[in-house]
């Protein structure tokens, strides 16, 4: 599993943008495991990452939750998807999820842990780099990604977190969209 130090070492801030770190104060009263808190403090998260994700350190990133089975306290919001859905750490499990605002804030699984999530971000970034090397600067934007590269990223994400590619989960949907466009 990717450690906070390894993530910081592997993330290229020049190419991919800077990492932002959470402060102890931001996380002091949040019901997250020590492991998750330390990852957010020591490694941080990118300000933005593909596929169209943005992250914030402020605990003031607030949201309303209309999910009948969960309360707002069950989630610690860390960012948003390109569609404006909140990306959260589920406090009870440490799972990374997003709340689908177009579907009554239904919880959609992303990864089993913050470590696995950040490792997937690294591999997704690498996939984009390889597509650009092969098919030019607009390869990702034009969805011009070689099928063997899509197979490679699917295998890597499965290796990192086998649950993440189950039907309807975030990475499954993202990669299927790339395959089908």
Residue frames as a rotation matrix with the C-alpha (Angstrom) as fourth column:
UNK 1
0.582 0.813 0.000 0.00
0.813 -0.582 0.000 0.00
0.000 0.000 -1.000 0.00
UNK 2
0.012 -0.551 0.834 1.25
0.529 -0.704 -0.473 3.45
0.848 0.447 0.283 -0.94
UNK 3
-0.062 -0.112 -0.992 2.57
0.968 -0.248 -0.033 5.44
-0.242 -0.962 0.124 2.02
UNK 4
0.857 0.354 -0.374 2.23
0.307 -0.935 -0.180 9.22
-0.413 0.039 -0.910 2.37
UNK 5
0.085 -0.923 -0.376 5.97
-0.282 -0.384 0.879 9.58
-0.956 0.031 -0.293 1.71
UNK 6
-0.572 -0.294 0.766 5.80
0.535 0.573 0.620 7.43
-0.621 0.765 -0.170 -1.44
UNK 7
0.432 0.793 0.430 2.88
0.880 -0.267 -0.393 9.42
-0.197 0.548 -0.813 -2.79
UNK 8
0.775 -0.191 -0.603 4.73
-0.094 -0.978 0.188 12.71
-0.625 -0.089 -0.776 -2.26
UNK 9
-0.273 -0.959 0.072 7.82
-0.143 0.115 0.983 11.24
-0.951 0.258 -0.168 -3.95
UNK 10
-0.532 0.083 0.843 5.88
0.712 0.582 0.392 9.96
-0.458 0.809 -0.369 -6.98
UNK 11
0.604 0.797 0.025 3.62
0.704 -0.518 -0.486 12.97
-0.374 0.311 -0.874 -7.52
UNK 12
-0.486 -0.762 0.428 5.19
0.874 -0.438 0.211 15.41
0.027 0.476 0.879 -9.99
UNK 13
0.123 0.595 -0.794 4.07
0.608 -0.678 -0.413 18.91
-0.784 -0.432 -0.445 -8.90
UNK 14
-0.645 -0.398 -0.653 5.60
-0.246 -0.700 0.670 20.54
-0.723 0.593 0.354 -11.99
UNK 15
-0.958 0.252 -0.141 3.60
-0.048 0.342 0.939 18.39
0.284 0.905 -0.315 -14.40
UNK 16
-0.393 0.843 -0.368 0.53
0.665 0.537 0.519 17.58
0.635 -0.041 -0.771 -12.28
UNK 17
0.275 0.490 0.827 0.17
-0.214 -0.808 0.550 20.58
0.937 -0.328 -0.118 -9.96
UNK 18
-0.626 -0.627 0.464 1.03
-0.529 -0.096 -0.843 21.11
0.573 -0.773 -0.272 -6.35
UNK 19
-0.238 0.478 -0.846 -0.10
0.648 0.727 0.229 19.05
0.724 -0.493 -0.482 -3.40
UNK 20
-0.112 0.281 0.953 -2.07
-0.598 -0.786 0.161 20.68
0.794 -0.551 0.256 -0.62
UNK 21
-0.701 -0.232 -0.674 -1.80
0.338 0.724 -0.601 19.42
0.628 -0.649 -0.429 2.93
UNK 22
0.527 0.849 0.036 -4.46
0.209 -0.170 0.963 19.33
0.824 -0.500 -0.267 5.57
UNK 23
-0.405 -0.617 0.675 -3.54
-0.567 -0.409 -0.715 20.77
0.718 -0.672 -0.184 8.93
UNK 24
-0.851 0.045 -0.523 -3.89
0.405 0.691 -0.599 19.02
0.334 -0.722 -0.606 12.23
UNK 25
-0.801 0.561 -0.208 -6.44
-0.232 -0.612 -0.756 21.68
-0.552 -0.558 0.620 13.20
UNK 26
-0.383 0.663 -0.643 -8.61
-0.893 -0.087 0.442 20.86
0.237 0.744 0.625 10.14
UNK 27
-0.116 0.253 -0.961 -8.74
-0.245 0.930 0.274 17.22
0.963 0.267 -0.046 11.20
UNK 28
-0.852 -0.381 0.360 -8.58
-0.407 0.047 -0.912 17.46
0.331 -0.923 -0.195 14.98
UNK 29
-0.522 0.722 0.455 -12.28
-0.554 0.118 -0.824 16.91
-0.648 -0.682 0.338 15.63
UNK 30
0.101 0.512 -0.853 -13.07
-0.965 0.260 0.042 14.81
0.244 0.818 0.520 12.56
UNK 31
0.398 0.152 0.905 -13.97
-0.544 0.833 0.099 11.16
-0.739 -0.532 0.414 13.09
UNK 32
0.703 -0.298 -0.646 -11.33
-0.518 0.408 -0.752 9.68
0.487 0.863 0.133 10.80
UNK 33
0.843 -0.480 -0.244 -8.76
0.538 0.754 0.376 7.01
0.003 -0.448 0.894 11.58
UNK 34
0.490 -0.766 -0.417 -5.29
-0.104 -0.526 0.844 8.17
-0.865 -0.370 -0.338 12.56
UNK 35
-0.303 -0.619 0.725 -3.97
0.630 0.441 0.640 6.58
-0.715 0.650 0.256 9.35
UNK 36
0.293 0.491 0.820 -6.27
0.934 -0.331 -0.135 8.67
0.206 0.806 -0.556 7.14
UNK 37
0.965 0.066 -0.253 -5.52
0.151 -0.931 0.333 11.85
-0.213 -0.360 -0.908 9.09
UNK 38
0.193 -0.975 -0.107 -1.77
0.051 -0.099 0.994 11.29
-0.980 -0.197 0.031 8.84
UNK 39
-0.224 -0.230 0.947 -2.01
0.917 0.279 0.285 10.68
-0.330 0.932 0.148 5.09
UNK 40
0.617 0.564 0.548 -3.91
0.718 -0.688 -0.101 13.94
0.320 0.456 -0.830 4.58
UNK 41
0.901 -0.337 -0.274 -1.46
-0.082 -0.751 0.655 15.84
-0.427 -0.567 -0.704 6.79
UNK 42
0.070 -0.983 0.168 1.81
0.030 0.170 0.985 14.27
-0.997 -0.064 0.041 5.56
UNK 43
-0.550 -0.269 0.791 1.08
0.725 0.318 0.612 13.63
-0.416 0.909 0.020 1.87
UNK 44
-0.431 0.518 -0.739 -1.88
-0.384 -0.846 -0.370 15.85
-0.817 0.124 0.564 1.15
UNK 45
0.214 0.557 0.803 -3.89
0.694 0.491 -0.526 15.75
-0.687 0.670 -0.281 -2.05
UNK 46
-0.735 -0.455 0.504 -3.40
0.678 -0.481 0.556 17.45
-0.011 0.750 0.661 -5.41
UNK 47
-0.659 0.533 -0.531 -5.26
-0.306 -0.834 -0.458 20.72
-0.687 -0.140 0.713 -5.93
UNK 48
0.466 0.777 -0.423 -6.61
-0.799 0.164 -0.579 19.05
-0.380 0.608 0.697 -9.04
UNK 49
-0.656 -0.614 0.439 -6.15
-0.353 0.764 0.540 15.68
-0.667 0.199 -0.718 -10.73
UNK 50
-0.401 0.500 -0.768 -7.50
-0.796 0.224 0.562 13.77
0.453 0.837 0.308 -13.67
UNK 51
-0.577 0.426 0.697 -10.22
0.725 -0.126 0.677 12.85
0.376 0.896 -0.236 -14.27
UNK 52
-0.271 0.456 0.847 -11.44
0.037 -0.875 0.483 16.39
0.962 0.162 0.220 -13.51
UNK 53
0.453 0.342 -0.824 -11.17
0.800 0.252 0.544 16.21
0.393 -0.906 -0.160 -9.72
UNK 54
-0.057 -0.449 0.892 -10.51
-0.200 -0.870 -0.451 19.13
0.978 -0.204 -0.040 -7.38
UNK 55
0.119 0.006 -0.993 -9.51
0.844 0.527 0.104 18.96
0.524 -0.850 0.058 -3.73
UNK 56
0.284 0.045 0.958 -9.75
-0.338 -0.930 0.143 21.35
0.897 -0.364 -0.249 -0.79
UNK 57
-0.618 -0.558 -0.553 -8.25
0.352 0.432 -0.830 21.29
0.703 -0.708 -0.071 2.68
UNK 58
-0.749 0.307 0.587 -10.86
-0.583 -0.726 -0.364 23.40
0.315 -0.616 0.723 4.39
UNK 59
-0.836 0.535 -0.121 -13.31
0.529 0.729 -0.435 21.72
-0.145 -0.428 -0.892 6.68
UNK 60
-0.396 0.696 -0.599 -15.60
-0.231 -0.707 -0.669 24.56
-0.889 -0.127 0.441 5.59
UNK 61
-0.811 0.192 -0.553 -16.19
-0.519 0.200 0.831 22.75
0.270 0.961 -0.062 2.31
UNK 62
-0.616 0.647 0.449 -19.76
-0.308 0.326 -0.894 22.04
-0.725 -0.689 -0.001 3.29
UNK 63
-0.814 0.424 -0.396 -22.53
-0.293 0.289 0.911 20.14
0.501 0.858 -0.111 1.61
UNK 64
-0.100 0.853 0.513 -26.10
-0.942 0.084 -0.324 19.08
-0.319 -0.515 0.795 2.22
UNK 65
-0.960 -0.243 -0.139 -26.75
-0.270 0.935 0.232 15.39
0.074 0.260 -0.963 2.31
UNK 66
-0.082 0.997 -0.003 -30.16
-0.996 -0.082 -0.016 14.08
-0.016 0.001 1.000 1.32
UNK 67
-0.467 -0.151 -0.871 -29.19
-0.297 0.955 -0.007 10.43
0.833 0.255 -0.491 1.56
UNK 68
0.461 0.826 0.325 -31.81
-0.599 0.018 0.801 8.88
0.655 -0.564 0.503 3.82
UNK 69
0.809 -0.085 -0.581 -29.56
0.327 0.887 0.326 6.18
0.488 -0.454 0.745 5.25
UNK 70
-0.139 -0.941 -0.308 -26.56
0.940 -0.027 -0.340 8.30
0.312 -0.337 0.888 6.23
UNK 71
0.810 0.313 -0.496 -26.04
0.472 -0.850 0.234 11.53
-0.348 -0.424 -0.836 8.10
UNK 72
0.843 -0.485 0.231 -23.74
-0.187 -0.668 -0.720 14.36
0.504 0.564 -0.654 7.10
UNK 73
0.453 -0.681 0.575 -21.40
-0.842 -0.117 0.526 13.35
-0.291 -0.723 -0.627 9.94
UNK 74
0.676 -0.165 0.718 -20.73
0.159 0.984 0.075 10.05
-0.719 0.063 0.692 8.14
UNK 75
0.579 -0.440 0.686 -18.62
0.780 0.053 -0.624 11.89
0.238 0.896 0.374 5.54
UNK 76
0.223 -0.577 -0.786 -15.59
0.240 -0.749 0.618 14.15
-0.945 -0.327 -0.029 5.55
UNK 77
0.932 0.248 0.266 -15.57
0.317 -0.197 -0.928 16.10
-0.177 0.949 -0.262 2.31
UNK 78
0.054 -0.989 -0.134 -12.19
0.447 -0.096 0.890 16.45
-0.893 -0.108 0.437 0.59
UNK 79
-0.834 -0.382 -0.398 -13.13
-0.156 -0.529 0.834 17.73
-0.529 0.758 0.382 -2.86
UNK 80
0.279 0.941 -0.192 -15.41
-0.436 -0.054 -0.898 17.57
-0.855 0.334 0.396 -5.87
UNK 81
-0.166 -0.197 0.966 -15.76
0.726 0.639 0.255 15.72
-0.668 0.744 0.037 -9.16
UNK 82
-0.966 -0.213 0.146 -16.03
0.249 -0.612 0.751 17.49
-0.070 0.762 0.644 -12.49
UNK 83
-0.300 0.939 0.167 -19.80
0.498 0.004 0.867 17.26
0.814 0.343 -0.469 -12.15
UNK 84
-0.301 0.125 0.945 -19.67
-0.579 -0.812 -0.077 19.07
0.758 -0.570 0.317 -8.80
UNK 85
0.726 0.519 -0.452 -20.35
-0.003 0.660 0.752 15.96
0.688 -0.544 0.480 -6.70
UNK 86
0.479 -0.529 0.701 -18.66
-0.874 -0.366 0.320 15.88
0.087 -0.766 -0.637 -3.31
UNK 87
0.168 -0.559 -0.812 -15.74
0.002 0.824 -0.566 13.49
0.986 0.093 0.139 -2.86
UNK 88
0.486 0.137 0.863 -15.63
-0.818 -0.275 0.505 12.27
0.306 -0.952 -0.021 0.72
UNK 89
-0.774 -0.532 -0.344 -13.93
-0.266 0.765 -0.586 9.94
0.575 -0.362 -0.733 3.12
UNK 90
0.406 0.891 -0.201 -16.61
-0.186 0.297 0.937 7.82
0.894 -0.343 0.286 4.72
UNK 91
-0.020 -0.504 0.863 -15.79
-0.906 -0.355 -0.229 8.19
0.422 -0.787 -0.450 8.41
UNK 92
0.614 0.344 0.711 -16.97
-0.684 0.682 0.261 4.72
-0.395 -0.646 0.654 9.46
UNK 93
0.870 -0.197 0.453 -14.93
0.321 0.922 -0.217 2.77
-0.375 0.334 0.865 6.90
UNK 94
-0.054 -0.905 -0.422 -12.29
-0.067 -0.419 0.906 5.08
-0.996 0.077 -0.038 5.44
UNK 95
-0.041 0.122 0.992 -13.68
0.922 0.388 -0.009 4.36
-0.386 0.914 -0.128 1.97
UNK 96
-0.801 -0.135 -0.584 -13.40
-0.113 -0.923 0.368 7.14
-0.589 0.361 0.723 -0.60
UNK 97
-0.196 0.841 0.505 -16.80
0.907 0.351 -0.233 7.84
-0.374 0.412 -0.831 -2.17
UNK 98
-0.993 0.089 0.078 -18.61
-0.063 -0.956 0.286 10.57
0.100 0.279 0.955 -4.00
UNK 99
-0.403 0.911 -0.083 -22.17
0.355 0.071 -0.932 11.68
-0.844 -0.405 -0.352 -3.41
UNK 100
-0.781 0.119 0.613 -24.06
0.618 0.008 0.786 11.65
0.089 0.993 -0.080 -6.71
UNK 101
-0.745 0.467 -0.476 -26.04
-0.111 -0.790 -0.603 14.90
-0.658 -0.397 0.640 -6.62
UNK 102
-0.567 0.535 -0.626 -27.96
-0.795 -0.156 0.586 13.85
0.216 0.830 0.514 -9.74
UNK 103
-0.153 0.465 -0.872 -29.19
0.012 0.883 0.468 10.75
0.988 0.061 -0.140 -7.93
UNK 104
0.776 0.580 0.248 -30.33
-0.158 -0.201 0.967 12.05
0.611 -0.789 -0.064 -4.51
UNK 105
0.200 -0.833 0.517 -26.72
-0.949 -0.296 -0.110 12.08
0.245 -0.468 -0.849 -3.24
UNK 106
0.994 0.096 -0.048 -26.43
-0.090 0.988 0.129 8.33
0.060 -0.124 0.990 -3.58
UNK 107
0.341 -0.916 0.210 -23.04
-0.591 -0.036 0.806 7.18
-0.731 -0.399 -0.554 -2.36
UNK 108
0.940 -0.158 -0.302 -20.79
-0.184 0.509 -0.841 5.91
0.287 0.846 0.449 -5.17
UNK 109
0.708 -0.696 0.118 -17.68
0.283 0.433 0.856 3.93
-0.647 -0.573 0.503 -4.27
UNK 110
0.728 -0.602 -0.329 -14.30
-0.647 -0.443 -0.621 5.17
0.228 0.664 -0.712 -5.52
UNK 111
-0.133 -0.827 -0.546 -11.65
-0.251 0.561 -0.789 3.32
0.959 0.032 -0.282 -3.48
UNK 112
0.502 0.315 -0.806 -11.29
0.534 0.620 0.575 1.35
0.681 -0.718 0.143 -0.27
UNK 113
0.394 -0.429 -0.813 -8.76
0.791 -0.292 0.537 3.75
-0.468 -0.855 0.225 1.27
UNK 114
0.849 -0.164 -0.503 -7.04
-0.260 -0.957 -0.127 7.10
-0.461 0.238 -0.855 0.78
UNK 115
-0.177 -0.972 0.155 -3.81
-0.367 0.212 0.906 5.22
-0.913 0.104 -0.394 -0.01
UNK 116
-0.335 0.121 0.935 -5.45
0.696 0.700 0.159 3.26
-0.635 0.704 -0.318 -2.82
UNK 117
0.757 0.654 0.000 -7.21
0.517 -0.599 -0.611 6.37
-0.400 0.462 -0.792 -4.11
UNK 118
0.576 -0.588 -0.568 -3.98
-0.534 -0.797 0.283 8.34
-0.619 0.140 -0.773 -4.42
UNK 119
-0.469 -0.726 0.503 -2.22
-0.054 0.592 0.804 5.40
-0.882 0.349 -0.317 -6.06
UNK 120
0.112 0.601 0.791 -5.02
0.872 0.323 -0.369 5.22
-0.477 0.731 -0.488 -8.64
UNK 121
0.885 0.172 -0.433 -4.59
0.024 -0.945 -0.326 8.96
-0.466 0.278 -0.840 -9.25
UNK 122
-0.012 -0.978 -0.207 -0.90
-0.523 -0.170 0.835 8.38
-0.852 0.118 -0.509 -9.95
UNK 123
-0.563 -0.192 0.804 -1.59
0.410 0.780 0.472 5.57
-0.718 0.595 -0.361 -12.42
UNK 124
0.523 0.788 0.324 -4.37
0.729 -0.218 -0.648 7.52
-0.441 0.575 -0.689 -14.15
UNK 125
0.683 -0.370 -0.629 -1.96
-0.393 -0.913 0.111 10.44
-0.616 0.171 -0.769 -14.60
UNK 126
-0.406 -0.882 0.240 0.63
-0.309 0.380 0.872 8.03
-0.860 0.280 -0.426 -15.98
UNK 127
-0.105 0.475 0.874 -1.93
0.769 0.596 -0.232 6.64
-0.631 0.647 -0.428 -18.44
UNK 128
0.874 0.440 -0.207 -2.62
0.251 -0.773 -0.583 10.15
-0.416 0.457 -0.786 -19.72
UNK 129
0.241 -0.879 -0.411 1.12
-0.616 -0.466 0.635 10.81
-0.750 0.100 -0.654 -20.10
UNK 130
-0.560 -0.455 0.692 1.56
0.137 0.773 0.619 7.60
-0.817 0.442 -0.370 -22.10
UNK 131
0.331 0.755 0.566 -1.44
0.798 0.097 -0.595 8.44
-0.504 0.649 -0.570 -24.31
UNK 132
0.839 -0.075 -0.539 0.06
-0.210 -0.958 -0.194 11.88
-0.502 0.276 -0.820 -25.01
UNK 133
-0.205 -0.979 0.017 3.44
-0.474 0.114 0.873 10.33
-0.856 0.171 -0.487 -25.86
UNK 134
-0.530 0.039 0.847 1.74
0.508 0.814 0.281 8.00
-0.678 0.580 -0.451 -28.32
UNK 135
-0.056 0.709 0.703 -1.04
0.998 0.024 0.056 10.13
0.023 0.705 -0.709 -29.81
UNK 136
-0.413 -0.205 0.888 -0.16
0.436 -0.900 -0.004 13.76
0.799 0.386 0.461 -29.17
UNK 137
-0.965 -0.176 0.196 -0.93
-0.046 -0.620 -0.784 16.52
0.259 -0.765 0.590 -26.70
UNK 138
-0.379 0.903 0.200 -4.73
-0.923 -0.385 -0.011 16.27
0.067 -0.189 0.980 -26.98
UNK 139
-0.716 0.037 -0.697 -4.90
-0.174 0.957 0.230 12.47
0.676 0.286 -0.679 -26.75
UNK 140
-0.833 0.416 -0.366 -6.80
0.524 0.377 -0.764 12.43
-0.180 -0.827 -0.532 -23.45
UNK 141
-0.531 0.641 -0.554 -9.08
-0.322 -0.757 -0.568 15.34
-0.784 -0.123 0.609 -24.31
UNK 142
-0.258 0.393 -0.883 -9.87
-0.962 -0.017 0.273 13.78
0.092 0.920 0.382 -27.70
UNK 143
0.450 0.373 0.812 -10.29
-0.584 0.810 -0.049 10.34
-0.676 -0.452 0.582 -26.12
UNK 144
0.675 -0.362 -0.643 -7.56
-0.530 0.368 -0.764 9.01
0.513 0.856 0.057 -28.37
UNK 145
0.029 -0.599 0.800 -6.18
-0.930 0.277 0.240 6.44
-0.365 -0.751 -0.549 -25.93
UNK 146
-0.430 -0.258 -0.865 -4.82
-0.682 0.721 0.123 3.15
0.592 0.643 -0.486 -27.29
UNK 147
0.613 0.769 -0.178 -6.84
-0.498 0.552 0.669 0.11
0.613 -0.321 0.722 -26.21
UNK 148
0.218 -0.593 -0.775 -3.72
0.549 0.731 -0.405 -1.60
0.807 -0.337 0.485 -24.81
UNK 149
-0.787 -0.453 0.419 -3.20
-0.024 -0.657 -0.754 1.44
0.617 -0.603 0.506 -22.58
UNK 150
0.009 0.871 0.491 -6.79
-0.880 -0.226 0.418 1.21
0.475 -0.436 0.764 -21.34
UNK 151
0.666 0.156 -0.729 -6.23
0.048 0.967 0.250 -2.50
0.744 -0.202 0.637 -20.63
UNK 152
-0.356 -0.896 -0.264 -3.06
0.465 0.075 -0.882 -1.59
0.810 -0.437 0.390 -18.73
UNK 153
-0.695 0.099 0.712 -4.80
-0.524 -0.748 -0.408 1.01
0.492 -0.656 0.572 -16.53
UNK 154
0.443 0.896 0.010 -7.68
-0.701 0.340 0.627 -1.36
0.558 -0.285 0.779 -15.81
UNK 155
0.432 -0.370 -0.823 -5.22
0.402 0.896 -0.192 -4.04
0.808 -0.247 0.535 -14.71
UNK 156
-0.666 -0.735 0.127 -3.34
0.252 -0.383 -0.889 -1.58
0.702 -0.560 0.440 -12.49
UNK 157
-0.387 0.591 0.708 -6.48
-0.806 -0.590 0.053 -0.25
0.449 -0.550 0.704 -10.84
UNK 158
0.669 0.582 -0.462 -7.71
-0.328 0.789 0.519 -3.81
0.667 -0.196 0.719 -10.28
UNK 159
-0.005 -0.772 -0.635 -4.36
0.559 0.524 -0.642 -4.67
0.829 -0.359 0.429 -8.69
UNK 160
-0.794 -0.320 0.517 -4.54
-0.140 -0.731 -0.668 -1.60
0.592 -0.602 0.535 -6.44
UNK 161
-0.695 0.658 0.289 -8.18
-0.453 -0.089 -0.887 -2.06
-0.558 -0.747 0.360 -5.37
UNK 162
-0.951 0.254 0.176 -10.26
0.307 0.714 0.629 -4.84
0.034 0.653 -0.757 -6.93
UNK 163
-0.184 0.948 -0.261 -13.52
0.790 -0.015 -0.613 -3.32
-0.585 -0.319 -0.746 -5.68
UNK 164
-0.350 -0.006 -0.937 -12.97
-0.094 -0.995 0.042 -0.09
-0.932 0.103 0.348 -7.61
UNK 165
-0.859 -0.019 -0.511 -13.80
-0.508 -0.091 0.857 -1.56
-0.063 0.996 0.068 -11.02
UNK 166
-0.643 0.731 0.229 -17.08
0.622 0.673 -0.400 -3.20
-0.446 -0.115 -0.888 -10.07
UNK 167
-0.401 0.555 0.729 -20.01
0.756 -0.249 0.606 -2.05
0.518 0.794 -0.320 -12.18
UNK 168
0.607 0.738 0.295 -21.21
0.518 -0.649 0.556 1.46
0.602 -0.185 -0.777 -11.37
UNK 169
0.490 -0.511 -0.706 -18.21
0.675 -0.290 0.679 2.41
-0.552 -0.809 0.203 -9.24
UNK 170
0.653 -0.180 -0.736 -16.30
-0.260 -0.966 0.006 5.58
-0.712 0.187 -0.677 -10.10
UNK 171
-0.371 -0.904 -0.213 -13.23
-0.555 0.032 0.831 4.06
-0.745 0.426 -0.513 -11.80
UNK 172
-0.450 0.296 0.842 -15.38
0.591 0.806 0.032 1.55
-0.669 0.512 -0.538 -13.68
UNK 173
0.641 0.768 0.003 -17.55
0.552 -0.457 -0.697 4.32
-0.534 0.448 -0.717 -15.11
UNK 174
0.450 -0.541 -0.711 -14.56
-0.506 -0.810 0.297 6.55
-0.736 0.226 -0.638 -15.99
UNK 175
-0.607 -0.781 0.143 -12.71
-0.354 0.428 0.832 3.79
-0.711 0.455 -0.536 -17.83
UNK 176
-0.220 0.611 0.761 -15.80
0.751 0.603 -0.267 2.44
-0.622 0.513 -0.592 -19.57
UNK 177
0.748 0.465 -0.473 -16.52
0.129 -0.802 -0.584 5.97
-0.651 0.376 -0.660 -20.82
UNK 178
0.012 -0.836 -0.549 -12.99
-0.711 -0.393 0.583 6.13
-0.703 0.383 -0.599 -22.26
UNK 179
-0.718 -0.278 0.638 -13.39
0.110 0.860 0.499 2.74
-0.687 0.429 -0.587 -23.92
UNK 180
-0.086 0.843 0.531 -16.78
0.834 0.352 -0.425 3.54
-0.545 0.406 -0.733 -25.44
UNK 181
0.470 0.288 -0.834 -16.23
-0.057 -0.933 -0.354 7.04
-0.881 0.214 -0.422 -26.81
